[in-house]
Amino acid sequence: MLYCVEMTVSIPRDIPLDEVERIKASEKERAIDIQESGKWPHLWRVVGEYSNISIFDVEGNDELHSLLSSLPLFPFMKIKVTPLAKHPSSIF
Ligand SMILES: O=C(O)CC1=CCC(=O)O1
């Protein structure tokens, strides 16, 4: 199943900068691992926001939740999930 996922990050200002940098480095590693698995085929920055729009290609809700909640930034993200179905006029 395909899902469009919008993740908006908001890190509390009282977390020490070195801890924030550590979390971001772990986030990047985990994101690369998932992309390399083929389950996260698109990851795009939303211009002007600390936010991304992604496409996930997974078995279903449980797998998507498991991947999203494995991200180190998960506790600091607001996530909007939109399940996608084939459009009848799509030629792709
Ligand atoms: O920077 C973001 O949009 C949050 C994020 C998700 C995957 C990643 O590497 O960073």
PDB file of the backbone (N, CA, C, O) and the ligand in Angstrom, with CONECT records:
HET    LIG  A 101      10
ATOM      1  N   MET A   1       0.836  -1.201   0.000  1.00  0.00           N
ATOM      2  CA  MET A   1       0.000   0.000   0.000  1.00  0.00           C
ATOM      3  C   MET A   1       0.866   1.244   0.000  1.00  0.00           C
ATOM      4  O   MET A   1       1.933   1.289   0.612  1.00  0.00           O
ATOM      5  N   LEU A   2       0.371   2.263  -0.711  1.00  0.00           N
ATOM      6  CA  LEU A   2       1.116   3.527  -0.723  1.00  0.00           C
ATOM      7  C   LEU A   2       0.473   4.515   0.243  1.00  0.00           C
ATOM      8  O   LEU A   2      -0.749   4.602   0.368  1.00  0.00           O
ATOM      9  N   TYR A   3       1.344   5.248   0.914  1.00  0.00           N
ATOM     10  CA  TYR A   3       0.887   6.293   1.834  1.00  0.00           C
ATOM     11  C   TYR A   3       1.670   7.567   1.568  1.00  0.00           C
ATOM     12  O   TYR A   3       2.882   7.538   1.351  1.00  0.00           O
ATOM     13  N   CYS A   4       0.951   8.695   1.588  1.00  0.00           N
ATOM     14  CA  CYS A   4       1.612   9.999   1.616  1.00  0.00           C
ATOM     15  C   CYS A   4       1.697  10.396   3.099  1.00  0.00           C
ATOM     16  O   CYS A   4       0.696  10.401   3.816  1.00  0.00           O
ATOM     17  N   VAL A   5       2.894  10.720   3.526  1.00  0.00           N
ATOM     18  CA  VAL A   5       3.109  11.043   4.948  1.00  0.00           C
ATOM     19  C   VAL A   5       3.758  12.413   5.050  1.00  0.00           C
ATOM     20  O   VAL A   5       4.793  12.668   4.434  1.00  0.00           O
ATOM     21  N   GLU A   6       3.144  13.289   5.831  1.00  0.00           N
ATOM     22  CA  GLU A   6       3.744  14.605   6.091  1.00  0.00           C
ATOM     23  C   GLU A   6       4.228  14.628   7.537  1.00  0.00           C
ATOM     24  O   GLU A   6       3.444  14.452   8.470  1.00  0.00           O
ATOM     25  N   MET A   7       5.535  14.849   7.710  1.00  0.00           N
ATOM     26  CA  MET A   7       6.125  14.903   9.054  1.00  0.00           C
ATOM     27  C   MET A   7       6.578  16.330   9.322  1.00  0.00           C
ATOM     28  O   MET A   7       7.346  16.906   8.551  1.00  0.00           O
ATOM     29  N   THR A   8       6.101  16.886  10.408  1.00  0.00           N
ATOM     30  CA  THR A   8       6.512  18.229  10.801  1.00  0.00           C
ATOM     31  C   THR A   8       7.232  18.130  12.141  1.00  0.00           C
ATOM     32  O   THR A   8       6.686  17.639  13.129  1.00  0.00           O
ATOM     33  N   VAL A   9       8.476  18.612  12.145  1.00  0.00           N
ATOM     34  CA  VAL A   9       9.331  18.434  13.324  1.00  0.00           C
ATOM     35  C   VAL A   9       9.285  19.675  14.198  1.00  0.00           C
ATOM     36  O   VAL A   9       9.334  20.804  13.710  1.00  0.00           O
ATOM     37  N   SER A  10       9.191  19.440  15.503  1.00  0.00           N
ATOM     38  CA  SER A  10       9.243  20.537  16.471  1.00  0.00           C
ATOM     39  C   SER A  10      10.029  20.040  17.692  1.00  0.00           C
ATOM     40  O   SER A  10       9.513  19.287  18.519  1.00  0.00           O
ATOM     41  N   ILE A  11      11.278  20.476  17.781  1.00  0.00           N
ATOM     42  CA  ILE A  11      12.143  20.016  18.874  1.00  0.00           C
ATOM     43  C   ILE A  11      12.127  21.052  19.996  1.00  0.00           C
ATOM     44  O   ILE A  11      12.403  22.228  19.760  1.00  0.00           O
ATOM     45  N   PRO A  12      11.805  20.619  21.214  1.00  0.00           N
ATOM     46  CA  PRO A  12      11.757  21.576  22.333  1.00  0.00           C
ATOM     47  C   PRO A  12      13.098  22.305  22.508  1.00  0.00           C
ATOM     48  O   PRO A  12      14.163  21.704  22.366  1.00  0.00           O
ATOM     49  N   ARG A  13      13.031  23.586  22.814  1.00  0.00           N
ATOM     50  CA  ARG A  13      14.246  24.411  22.898  1.00  0.00           C
ATOM     51  C   ARG A  13      15.122  24.062  24.098  1.00  0.00           C
ATOM     52  O   ARG A  13      16.287  24.454  24.158  1.00  0.00           O
ATOM     53  N   ASP A  14      14.544  23.307  25.073  1.00  0.00           N
ATOM     54  CA  ASP A  14      15.348  23.011  26.269  1.00  0.00           C
ATOM     55  C   ASP A  14      16.202  21.735  26.112  1.00  0.00           C
ATOM     56  O   ASP A  14      16.879  21.325  27.055  1.00  0.00           O
ATOM     57  N   ILE A  15      16.170  21.122  24.940  1.00  0.00           N
ATOM     58  CA  ILE A  15      17.055  19.961  24.720  1.00  0.00           C
ATOM     59  C   ILE A  15      18.427  20.490  24.298  1.00  0.00           C
ATOM     60  O   ILE A  15      18.512  21.298  23.373  1.00  0.00           O
ATOM     61  N   PRO A  16      19.514  20.045  24.968  1.00  0.00           N
ATOM     62  CA  PRO A  16      20.847  20.548  24.637  1.00  0.00           C
ATOM     63  C   PRO A  16      21.185  20.309  23.161  1.00  0.00           C
ATOM     64  O   PRO A  16      20.803  19.299  22.570  1.00  0.00           O
ATOM     65  N   LEU A  17      21.917  21.274  22.586  1.00  0.00           N
ATOM     66  CA  LEU A  17      22.226  21.247  21.157  1.00  0.00           C
ATOM     67  C   LEU A  17      22.953  19.962  20.735  1.00  0.00           C
ATOM     68  O   LEU A  17      22.675  19.407  19.672  1.00  0.00           O
ATOM     69  N   ASP A  18      23.894  19.491  21.585  1.00  0.00           N
ATOM     70  CA  ASP A  18      24.623  18.274  21.198  1.00  0.00           C
ATOM     71  C   ASP A  18      23.695  17.059  21.160  1.00  0.00           C
ATOM     72  O   ASP A  18      23.881  16.159  20.341  1.00  0.00           O
ATOM     73  N   GLU A  19      22.699  17.035  22.044  1.00  0.00           N
ATOM     74  CA  GLU A  19      21.711  15.955  22.036  1.00  0.00           C
ATOM     75  C   GLU A  19      20.843  16.044  20.766  1.00  0.00           C
ATOM     76  O   GLU A  19      20.521  15.031  20.144  1.00  0.00           O
ATOM     77  N   VAL A  20      20.479  17.269  20.405  1.00  0.00           N
ATOM     78  CA  VAL A  20      19.685  17.469  19.184  1.00  0.00           C
ATOM     79  C   VAL A  20      20.481  16.972  17.971  1.00  0.00           C
ATOM     80  O   VAL A  20      19.943  16.281  17.106  1.00  0.00           O
ATOM     81  N   GLU A  21      21.766  17.333  17.921  1.00  0.00           N
ATOM     82  CA  GLU A  21      22.603  16.910  16.782  1.00  0.00           C
ATOM     83  C   GLU A  21      22.729  15.390  16.739  1.00  0.00           C
ATOM     84  O   GLU A  21      22.739  14.794  15.663  1.00  0.00           O
ATOM     85  N   ARG A  22      22.827  14.758  17.927  1.00  0.00           N
ATOM     86  CA  ARG A  22      22.912  13.295  17.988  1.00  0.00           C
ATOM     87  C   ARG A  22      21.620  12.659  17.461  1.00  0.00           C
ATOM     88  O   ARG A  22      21.662  11.696  16.695  1.00  0.00           O
ATOM     89  N   ILE A  23      20.492  13.200  17.873  1.00  0.00           N
ATOM     90  CA  ILE A  23      19.201  12.656  17.419  1.00  0.00           C
ATOM     91  C   ILE A  23      19.068  12.817  15.893  1.00  0.00           C
ATOM     92  O   ILE A  23      18.610  11.908  15.201  1.00  0.00           O
ATOM     93  N   LYS A  24      19.481  13.997  15.384  1.00  0.00           N
ATOM     94  CA  LYS A  24      19.363  14.231  13.929  1.00  0.00           C
ATOM     95  C   LYS A  24      20.272  13.286  13.133  1.00  0.00           C
ATOM     96  O   LYS A  24      19.894  12.809  12.064  1.00  0.00           O
ATOM     97  N   ALA A  25      21.466  13.023  13.661  1.00  0.00           N
ATOM     98  CA  ALA A  25      22.374  12.098  12.974  1.00  0.00           C
ATOM     99  C   ALA A  25      21.779  10.688  12.960  1.00  0.00           C
ATOM    100  O   ALA A  25      21.855   9.989  11.950  1.00  0.00           O
ATOM    101  N   SER A  26      21.179  10.269  14.095  1.00  0.00           N
ATOM    102  CA  SER A  26      20.525   8.942  14.154  1.00  0.00           C
ATOM    103  C   SER A  26      19.335   8.899  13.208  1.00  0.00           C
ATOM    104  O   SER A  26      19.085   7.889  12.550  1.00  0.00           O
ATOM    105  N   GLU A  27      18.607  10.004  13.148  1.00  0.00           N
ATOM    106  CA  GLU A  27      17.443  10.080  12.251  1.00  0.00           C
ATOM    107  C   GLU A  27      17.886   9.854  10.803  1.00  0.00           C
ATOM    108  O   GLU A  27      17.261   9.100  10.056  1.00  0.00           O
ATOM    109  N   LYS A  28      18.977  10.524  10.427  1.00  0.00           N
ATOM    110  CA  LYS A  28      19.454  10.389   9.045  1.00  0.00           C
ATOM    111  C   LYS A  28      19.846   8.941   8.750  1.00  0.00           C
ATOM    112  O   LYS A  28      19.506   8.403   7.697  1.00  0.00           O
ATOM    113  N   GLU A  29      20.563   8.315   9.684  1.00  0.00           N
ATOM    114  CA  GLU A  29      20.962   6.904   9.494  1.00  0.00           C
ATOM    115  C   GLU A  29      19.749   5.998   9.315  1.00  0.00           C
ATOM    116  O   GLU A  29      19.710   5.159   8.415  1.00  0.00           O
ATOM    117  N   ARG A  30      18.754   6.183  10.192  1.00  0.00           N
ATOM    118  CA  ARG A  30      17.551   5.334  10.144  1.00  0.00           C
ATOM    119  C   ARG A  30      16.772   5.592   8.848  1.00  0.00           C
ATOM    120  O   ARG A  30      16.266   4.660   8.223  1.00  0.00           O
ATOM    121  N   ALA A  31      16.684   6.873   8.451  1.00  0.00           N
ATOM    122  CA  ALA A  31      15.951   7.217   7.218  1.00  0.00           C
ATOM    123  C   ALA A  31      16.635   6.582   6.007  1.00  0.00           C
ATOM    124  O   ALA A  31      15.962   6.085   5.104  1.00  0.00           O
ATOM    125  N   ILE A  32      17.970   6.599   5.985  1.00  0.00           N
ATOM    126  CA  ILE A  32      18.698   5.995   4.856  1.00  0.00           C
ATOM    127  C   ILE A  32      18.457   4.486   4.823  1.00  0.00           C
ATOM    128  O   ILE A  32      18.236   3.912   3.757  1.00  0.00           O
ATOM    129  N   ASP A  33      18.501   3.842   6.005  1.00  0.00           N
ATOM    130  CA  ASP A  33      18.241   2.386   6.073  1.00  0.00           C
ATOM    131  C   ASP A  33      16.871   2.051   5.477  1.00  0.00           C
ATOM    132  O   ASP A  33      16.741   1.128   4.672  1.00  0.00           O
ATOM    133  N   ILE A  34      15.849   2.817   5.887  1.00  0.00           N
ATOM    134  CA  ILE A  34      14.484   2.508   5.413  1.00  0.00           C
ATOM    135  C   ILE A  34      14.375   2.775   3.908  1.00  0.00           C
ATOM    136  O   ILE A  34      13.748   2.006   3.179  1.00  0.00           O
ATOM    137  N   GLN A  35      14.997   3.880   3.448  1.00  0.00           N
ATOM    138  CA  GLN A  35      14.956   4.160   2.005  1.00  0.00           C
ATOM    139  C   GLN A  35      15.635   3.029   1.233  1.00  0.00           C
ATOM    140  O   GLN A  35      15.140   2.596   0.193  1.00  0.00           O
ATOM    141  N   GLU A  36      16.767   2.555   1.748  1.00  0.00           N
ATOM    142  CA  GLU A  36      17.485   1.484   1.052  1.00  0.00           C
ATOM    143  C   GLU A  36      16.672   0.181   1.004  1.00  0.00           C
ATOM    144  O   GLU A  36      16.892  -0.661   0.133  1.00  0.00           O
ATOM    145  N   SER A  37      15.731   0.023   1.947  1.00  0.00           N
ATOM    146  CA  SER A  37      14.878  -1.175   1.946  1.00  0.00           C
ATOM    147  C   SER A  37      13.817  -1.106   0.844  1.00  0.00           C
ATOM    148  O   SER A  37      13.168  -2.107   0.541  1.00  0.00           O
ATOM    149  N   GLY A  38      13.643   0.082   0.244  1.00  0.00           N
ATOM    150  CA  GLY A  38      12.640   0.265  -0.808  1.00  0.00           C
ATOM    151  C   GLY A  38      11.272   0.667  -0.275  1.00  0.00           C
ATOM    152  O   GLY A  38      10.341   0.887  -1.050  1.00  0.00           O
ATOM    153  N   LYS A  39      11.148   0.763   1.053  1.00  0.00           N
ATOM    154  CA  LYS A  39       9.837   1.067   1.640  1.00  0.00           C
ATOM    155  C   LYS A  39       9.556   2.572   1.755  1.00  0.00           C
ATOM    156  O   LYS A  39       8.455   2.974   2.132  1.00  0.00           O
ATOM    157  N   TRP A  40      10.558   3.401   1.426  1.00  0.00           N
ATOM    158  CA  TRP A  40      10.408   4.863   1.550  1.00  0.00           C
ATOM    159  C   TRP A  40      10.953   5.483   0.250  1.00  0.00           C
ATOM    160  O   TRP A  40      12.033   6.073   0.245  1.00  0.00           O
ATOM    161  N   PRO A  41      10.188   5.341  -0.860  1.00  0.00           N
ATOM    162  CA  PRO A  41      10.734   5.733  -2.165  1.00  0.00           C
ATOM    163  C   PRO A  41      10.830   7.229  -2.416  1.00  0.00           C
ATOM    164  O   PRO A  41      11.567   7.648  -3.309  1.00  0.00           O
ATOM    165  N   HIS A  42      10.106   8.049  -1.656  1.00  0.00           N
ATOM    166  CA  HIS A  42      10.224   9.508  -1.838  1.00  0.00           C
ATOM    167  C   HIS A  42      10.329  10.197  -0.485  1.00  0.00           C
ATOM    168  O   HIS A  42       9.605   9.881   0.460  1.00  0.00           O
ATOM    169  N   LEU A  43      11.263  11.157  -0.423  1.00  0.00           N
ATOM    170  CA  LEU A  43      11.438  11.995   0.776  1.00  0.00           C
ATOM    171  C   LEU A  43      11.790  13.391   0.278  1.00  0.00           C
ATOM    172  O   LEU A  43      12.869  13.619  -0.267  1.00  0.00           O
ATOM    173  N   TRP A  44      10.862  14.313   0.474  1.00  0.00           N
ATOM    174  CA  TRP A  44      11.027  15.671  -0.048  1.00  0.00           C
ATOM    175  C   TRP A  44      10.905  16.685   1.079  1.00  0.00           C
ATOM    176  O   TRP A  44      10.052  16.543   1.955  1.00  0.00           O
ATOM    177  N   ARG A  45      11.743  17.692   1.061  1.00  0.00           N
ATOM    178  CA  ARG A  45      11.622  18.815   1.995  1.00  0.00           C
ATOM    179  C   ARG A  45      10.475  19.721   1.547  1.00  0.00           C
ATOM    180  O   ARG A  45      10.342  20.006   0.357  1.00  0.00           O
ATOM    181  N   VAL A  46       9.650  20.173   2.488  1.00  0.00           N
ATOM    182  CA  VAL A  46       8.657  21.209   2.204  1.00  0.00           C
ATOM    183  C   VAL A  46       9.390  22.543   2.312  1.00  0.00           C
ATOM    184  O   VAL A  46       9.935  22.881   3.363  1.00  0.00           O
ATOM    185  N   VAL A  47       9.397  23.288   1.222  1.00  0.00           N
ATOM    186  CA  VAL A  47      10.186  24.524   1.175  1.00  0.00           C
ATOM    187  C   VAL A  47       9.740  25.492   2.271  1.00  0.00           C
ATOM    188  O   VAL A  47       8.557  25.796   2.425  1.00  0.00           O
ATOM    189  N   GLY A  48      10.727  25.960   3.021  1.00  0.00           N
ATOM    190  CA  GLY A  48      10.472  26.976   4.039  1.00  0.00           C
ATOM    191  C   GLY A  48       9.941  26.437   5.351  1.00  0.00           C
ATOM    192  O   GLY A  48       9.606  27.216   6.244  1.00  0.00           O
ATOM    193  N   GLU A  49       9.856  25.104   5.493  1.00  0.00           N
ATOM    194  CA  GLU A  49       9.337  24.531   6.755  1.00  0.00           C
ATOM    195  C   GLU A  49      10.246  23.397   7.222  1.00  0.00           C
ATOM    196  O   GLU A  49      10.922  22.764   6.411  1.00  0.00           O
ATOM    197  N   TYR A  50      10.261  23.145   8.527  1.00  0.00           N
ATOM    198  CA  TYR A  50      10.973  21.973   9.055  1.00  0.00           C
ATOM    199  C   TYR A  50       9.998  20.805   8.963  1.00  0.00           C
ATOM    200  O   TYR A  50       9.484  20.296   9.959  1.00  0.00           O
ATOM    201  N   SER A  51       9.775  20.413   7.726  1.00  0.00           N
ATOM    202  CA  SER A  51       8.719  19.469   7.425  1.00  0.00           C
ATOM    203  C   SER A  51       9.093  18.708   6.146  1.00  0.00           C
ATOM    204  O   SER A  51       9.785  19.239   5.278  1.00  0.00           O
ATOM    205  N   ASN A  52       8.634  17.484   6.045  1.00  0.00           N
ATOM    206  CA  ASN A  52       8.856  16.750   4.806  1.00  0.00           C
ATOM    207  C   ASN A  52       7.575  16.091   4.349  1.00  0.00           C
ATOM    208  O   ASN A  52       6.660  15.852   5.136  1.00  0.00           O
ATOM    209  N   ILE A  53       7.527  15.799   3.044  1.00  0.00           N
ATOM    210  CA  ILE A  53       6.446  14.990   2.485  1.00  0.00           C
ATOM    211  C   ILE A  53       7.098  13.761   1.870  1.00  0.00           C
ATOM    212  O   ILE A  53       8.020  13.858   1.060  1.00  0.00           O
ATOM    213  N   SER A  54       6.596  12.613   2.275  1.00  0.00           N
ATOM    214  CA  SER A  54       7.189  11.344   1.877  1.00  0.00           C
ATOM    215  C   SER A  54       6.132  10.412   1.314  1.00  0.00           C
ATOM    216  O   SER A  54       4.944  10.535   1.610  1.00  0.00           O
ATOM    217  N   ILE A  55       6.595   9.479   0.496  1.00  0.00           N
ATOM    218  CA  ILE A  55       5.759   8.355   0.076  1.00  0.00           C
ATOM    219  C   ILE A  55       6.357   7.097   0.692  1.00  0.00           C
ATOM    220  O   ILE A  55       7.556   6.846   0.570  1.00  0.00           O
ATOM    221  N   PHE A  56       5.517   6.312   1.351  1.00  0.00           N
ATOM    222  CA  PHE A  56       5.917   5.010   1.881  1.00  0.00           C
ATOM    223  C   PHE A  56       5.191   3.918   1.095  1.00  0.00           C
ATOM    224  O   PHE A  56       4.020   4.063   0.745  1.00  0.00           O
ATOM    225  N   ASP A  57       5.894   2.839   0.828  1.00  0.00           N
ATOM    226  CA  ASP A  57       5.326   1.697   0.110  1.00  0.00           C
ATOM    227  C   ASP A  57       5.476   0.481   1.021  1.00  0.00           C
ATOM    228  O   ASP A  57       6.518  -0.173   1.046  1.00  0.00           O
ATOM    229  N   VAL A  58       4.410   0.194   1.768  1.00  0.00           N
ATOM    230  CA  VAL A  58       4.483  -0.816   2.840  1.00  0.00           C
ATOM    231  C   VAL A  58       3.276  -1.752   2.777  1.00  0.00           C
ATOM    232  O   VAL A  58       2.354  -1.546   1.988  1.00  0.00           O
ATOM    233  N   GLU A  59       3.300  -2.782   3.622  1.00  0.00           N
ATOM    234  CA  GLU A  59       2.203  -3.765   3.639  1.00  0.00           C
ATOM    235  C   GLU A  59       0.878  -3.144   4.079  1.00  0.00           C
ATOM    236  O   GLU A  59      -0.180  -3.466   3.538  1.00  0.00           O
ATOM    237  N   GLY A  60       0.951  -2.249   5.068  1.00  0.00           N
ATOM    238  CA  GLY A  60      -0.286  -1.672   5.580  1.00  0.00           C
ATOM    239  C   GLY A  60      -0.015  -0.795   6.790  1.00  0.00           C
ATOM    240  O   GLY A  60       1.121  -0.408   7.064  1.00  0.00           O
ATOM    241  N   ASN A  61      -1.101  -0.490   7.514  1.00  0.00           N
ATOM    242  CA  ASN A  61      -1.036   0.458   8.637  1.00  0.00           C
ATOM    243  C   ASN A  61      -0.007   0.052   9.693  1.00  0.00           C
ATOM    244  O   ASN A  61       0.753   0.885  10.186  1.00  0.00           O
ATOM    245  N   ASP A  62       0.006  -1.238  10.031  1.00  0.00           N
ATOM    246  CA  ASP A  62       0.883  -1.679  11.126  1.00  0.00           C
ATOM    247  C   ASP A  62       2.354  -1.495  10.759  1.00  0.00           C
ATOM    248  O   ASP A  62       3.153  -1.038  11.575  1.00  0.00           O
ATOM    249  N   GLU A  63       2.704  -1.857   9.514  1.00  0.00           N
ATOM    250  CA  GLU A  63       4.103  -1.694   9.101  1.00  0.00           C
ATOM    251  C   GLU A  63       4.475  -0.213   9.036  1.00  0.00           C
ATOM    252  O   GLU A  63       5.569   0.178   9.444  1.00  0.00           O
ATOM    253  N   LEU A  64       3.554   0.610   8.520  1.00  0.00           N
ATOM    254  CA  LEU A  64       3.850   2.048   8.450  1.00  0.00           C
ATOM    255  C   LEU A  64       4.073   2.610   9.855  1.00  0.00           C
ATOM    256  O   LEU A  64       5.024   3.356  10.087  1.00  0.00           O
ATOM    257  N   HIS A  65       3.198   2.249  10.784  1.00  0.00           N
ATOM    258  CA  HIS A  65       3.358   2.767  12.145  1.00  0.00           C
ATOM    259  C   HIS A  65       4.684   2.313  12.756  1.00  0.00           C
ATOM    260  O   HIS A  65       5.373   3.076  13.433  1.00  0.00           O
ATOM    261  N   SER A  66       5.019   1.053  12.496  1.00  0.00           N
ATOM    262  CA  SER A  66       6.263   0.529  13.049  1.00  0.00           C
ATOM    263  C   SER A  66       7.471   1.300  12.491  1.00  0.00           C
ATOM    264  O   SER A  66       8.392   1.630  13.239  1.00  0.00           O
ATOM    265  N   LEU A  67       7.469   1.585  11.182  1.00  0.00           N
ATOM    266  CA  LEU A  67       8.590   2.340  10.600  1.00  0.00           C
ATOM    267  C   LEU A  67       8.633   3.766  11.142  1.00  0.00           C
ATOM    268  O   LEU A  67       9.690   4.261  11.534  1.00  0.00           O
ATOM    269  N   LEU A  68       7.471   4.421  11.158  1.00  0.00           N
ATOM    270  CA  LEU A  68       7.462   5.827  11.613  1.00  0.00           C
ATOM    271  C   LEU A  68       7.893   5.934  13.077  1.00  0.00           C
ATOM    272  O   LEU A  68       8.637   6.840  13.452  1.00  0.00           O
ATOM    273  N   SER A  69       7.417   5.001  13.893  1.00  0.00           N
ATOM    274  CA  SER A  69       7.746   5.089  15.321  1.00  0.00           C
ATOM    275  C   SER A  69       9.179   4.643  15.609  1.00  0.00           C
ATOM    276  O   SER A  69       9.668   4.801  16.728  1.00  0.00           O
ATOM    277  N   SER A  70       9.857   4.081  14.589  1.00  0.00           N
ATOM    278  CA  SER A  70      11.273   3.722  14.774  1.00  0.00           C
ATOM    279  C   SER A  70      12.200   4.917  14.501  1.00  0.00           C
ATOM    280  O   SER A  70      13.403   4.836  14.747  1.00  0.00           O
ATOM    281  N   LEU A  71      11.648   6.009  13.999  1.00  0.00           N
ATOM    282  CA  LEU A  71      12.478   7.187  13.710  1.00  0.00           C
ATOM    283  C   LEU A  71      12.842   7.907  15.004  1.00  0.00           C
ATOM    284  O   LEU A  71      11.965   8.163  15.830  1.00  0.00           O
ATOM    285  N   PRO A  72      14.118   8.239  15.198  1.00  0.00           N
ATOM    286  CA  PRO A  72      14.517   8.917  16.434  1.00  0.00           C
ATOM    287  C   PRO A  72      13.804  10.244  16.674  1.00  0.00           C
ATOM    288  O   PRO A  72      13.644  10.666  17.820  1.00  0.00           O
ATOM    289  N   LEU A  73      13.370  10.913  15.583  1.00  0.00           N
ATOM    290  CA  LEU A  73      12.644  12.182  15.776  1.00  0.00           C
ATOM    291  C   LEU A  73      11.145  11.978  16.012  1.00  0.00           C
ATOM    292  O   LEU A  73      10.403  12.944  16.187  1.00  0.00           O
ATOM    293  N   PHE A  74      10.701  10.705  16.017  1.00  0.00           N
ATOM    294  CA  PHE A  74       9.255  10.424  16.159  1.00  0.00           C
ATOM    295  C   PHE A  74       8.608  11.160  17.347  1.00  0.00           C
ATOM    296  O   PHE A  74       7.509  11.696  17.201  1.00  0.00           O
ATOM    297  N   PRO A  75       9.268  11.198  18.521  1.00  0.00           N
ATOM    298  CA  PRO A  75       8.614  11.893  19.654  1.00  0.00           C
ATOM    299  C   PRO A  75       8.442  13.390  19.417  1.00  0.00           C
ATOM    300  O   PRO A  75       7.689  14.055  20.128  1.00  0.00           O
ATOM    301  N   PHE A  76       9.150  13.919  18.404  1.00  0.00           N
ATOM    302  CA  PHE A  76       9.120  15.366  18.177  1.00  0.00           C
ATOM    303  C   PHE A  76       8.416  15.730  16.869  1.00  0.00           C
ATOM    304  O   PHE A  76       8.557  16.843  16.362  1.00  0.00           O
ATOM    305  N   MET A  77       7.659  14.777  16.338  1.00  0.00           N
ATOM    306  CA  MET A  77       7.019  15.036  15.049  1.00  0.00           C
ATOM    307  C   MET A  77       5.501  14.976  15.156  1.00  0.00           C
ATOM    308  O   MET A  77       4.930  14.170  15.891  1.00  0.00           O
ATOM    309  N   LYS A  78       4.867  15.878  14.379  1.00  0.00           N
ATOM    310  CA  LYS A  78       3.430  15.753  14.136  1.00  0.00           C
ATOM    311  C   LYS A  78       3.344  15.100  12.761  1.00  0.00           C
ATOM    312  O   LYS A  78       3.957  15.572  11.804  1.00  0.00           O
ATOM    313  N   ILE A  79       2.582  14.015  12.668  1.00  0.00           N
ATOM    314  CA  ILE A  79       2.575  13.229  11.440  1.00  0.00           C
ATOM    315  C   ILE A  79       1.156  13.141  10.888  1.00  0.00           C
ATOM    316  O   ILE A  79       0.210  12.791  11.593  1.00  0.00           O
ATOM    317  N   LYS A  80       1.041  13.471   9.602  1.00  0.00           N
ATOM    318  CA  LYS A  80      -0.252  13.311   8.929  1.00  0.00           C
ATOM    319  C   LYS A  80      -0.102  12.220   7.870  1.00  0.00           C
ATOM    320  O   LYS A  80       0.759  12.307   6.994  1.00  0.00           O
ATOM    321  N   VAL A  81      -0.942  11.200   7.958  1.00  0.00           N
ATOM    322  CA  VAL A  81      -0.869  10.060   7.039  1.00  0.00           C
ATOM    323  C   VAL A  81      -2.084  10.065   6.118  1.00  0.00           C
ATOM    324  O   VAL A  81      -3.222  10.154   6.579  1.00  0.00           O
ATOM    325  N   THR A  82      -1.832   9.969   4.814  1.00  0.00           N
ATOM    326  CA  THR A  82      -2.920   9.889   3.833  1.00  0.00           C
ATOM    327  C   THR A  82      -2.742   8.613   3.004  1.00  0.00           C
ATOM    328  O   THR A  82      -1.802   8.520   2.214  1.00  0.00           O
ATOM    329  N   PRO A  83      -3.637   7.625   3.174  1.00  0.00           N
ATOM    330  CA  PRO A  83      -3.545   6.418   2.352  1.00  0.00           C
ATOM    331  C   PRO A  83      -3.897   6.758   0.904  1.00  0.00           C
ATOM    332  O   PRO A  83      -4.810   7.543   0.646  1.00  0.00           O
ATOM    333  N   LEU A  84      -3.165   6.158  -0.038  1.00  0.00           N
ATOM    334  CA  LEU A  84      -3.380   6.467  -1.455  1.00  0.00           C
ATOM    335  C   LEU A  84      -3.946   5.248  -2.187  1.00  0.00           C
ATOM    336  O   LEU A  84      -3.522   4.112  -1.971  1.00  0.00           O
ATOM    337  N   ALA A  85      -4.915   5.523  -3.057  1.00  0.00           N
ATOM    338  CA  ALA A  85      -5.473   4.477  -3.930  1.00  0.00           C
ATOM    339  C   ALA A  85      -5.243   4.904  -5.378  1.00  0.00           C
ATOM    340  O   ALA A  85      -4.997   6.077  -5.657  1.00  0.00           O
ATOM    341  N   LYS A  86      -5.324   3.950  -6.284  1.00  0.00           N
ATOM    342  CA  LYS A  86      -5.079   4.252  -7.696  1.00  0.00           C
ATOM    343  C   LYS A  86      -6.186   5.170  -8.223  1.00  0.00           C
ATOM    344  O   LYS A  86      -7.368   4.936  -7.972  1.00  0.00           O
ATOM    345  N   HIS A  87      -5.794   6.200  -8.946  1.00  0.00           N
ATOM    346  CA  HIS A  87      -6.770   7.106  -9.555  1.00  0.00           C
ATOM    347  C   HIS A  87      -7.246   6.492 -10.881  1.00  0.00           C
ATOM    348  O   HIS A  87      -6.429   6.014 -11.669  1.00  0.00           O
ATOM    349  N   PRO A  88      -8.566   6.503 -11.127  1.00  0.00           N
ATOM    350  CA  PRO A  88      -9.067   5.842 -12.340  1.00  0.00           C
ATOM    351  C   PRO A  88      -8.558   6.474 -13.640  1.00  0.00           C
ATOM    352  O   PRO A  88      -8.571   5.823 -14.685  1.00  0.00           O
ATOM    353  N   SER A  89      -8.112   7.727 -13.588  1.00  0.00           N
ATOM    354  CA  SER A  89      -7.609   8.381 -14.811  1.00  0.00           C
ATOM    355  C   SER A  89      -6.091   8.323 -14.925  1.00  0.00           C
ATOM    356  O   SER A  89      -5.514   8.801 -15.902  1.00  0.00           O
ATOM    357  N   SER A  90      -5.445   7.730 -13.911  1.00  0.00           N
ATOM    358  CA  SER A  90      -3.983   7.690 -13.953  1.00  0.00           C
ATOM    359  C   SER A  90      -3.484   6.747 -15.035  1.00  0.00           C
ATOM    360  O   SER A  90      -4.005   5.643 -15.197  1.00  0.00           O
ATOM    361  N   ILE A  91      -2.468   7.189 -15.777  1.00  0.00           N
ATOM    362  CA  ILE A  91      -1.869   6.292 -16.779  1.00  0.00           C
ATOM    363  C   ILE A  91      -0.638   5.592 -16.214  1.00  0.00           C
ATOM    364  O   ILE A  91       0.007   4.819 -16.922  1.00  0.00           O
ATOM    365  N   PHE A  92      -0.298   5.850 -14.940  1.00  0.00           N
ATOM    366  CA  PHE A  92       0.903   5.237 -14.351  1.00  0.00           C
ATOM    367  C   PHE A  92       0.558   3.982 -13.554  1.00  0.00           C
ATOM    368  O   PHE A  92       1.448   3.343 -12.992  1.00  0.00           O
TER     369      PHE A  92
HETATM  370  O1  LIG A 101      14.120  16.712   8.569  1.00  0.00           O
HETATM  371  C1  LIG A 101      13.012  16.126   8.545  1.00  0.00           C
HETATM  372  O2  LIG A 101      12.124  16.401   7.753  1.00  0.00           O
HETATM  373  C2  LIG A 101      12.788  14.947   9.467  1.00  0.00           C
HETATM  374  C3  LIG A 101      13.369  13.758   8.879  1.00  0.00           C
HETATM  375  C4  LIG A 101      12.743  12.651   8.464  1.00  0.00           C
HETATM  376  C5  LIG A 101      13.716  11.739   7.923  1.00  0.00           C
HETATM  377  C6  LIG A 101      14.943  12.487   8.115  1.00  0.00           C
HETATM  378  O3  LIG A 101      16.084  12.121   7.829  1.00  0.00           O
HETATM  379  O4  LIG A 101      14.703  13.694   8.660  1.00  0.00           O
CONECT  370  371
CONECT  371  370  372  373
CONECT  372  371
CONECT  373  371  374
CONECT  374  373  375  379
CONECT  375  374  376
CONECT  376  375  377
CONECT  377  376  378  379
CONECT  378  377
CONECT  379  374  377
END
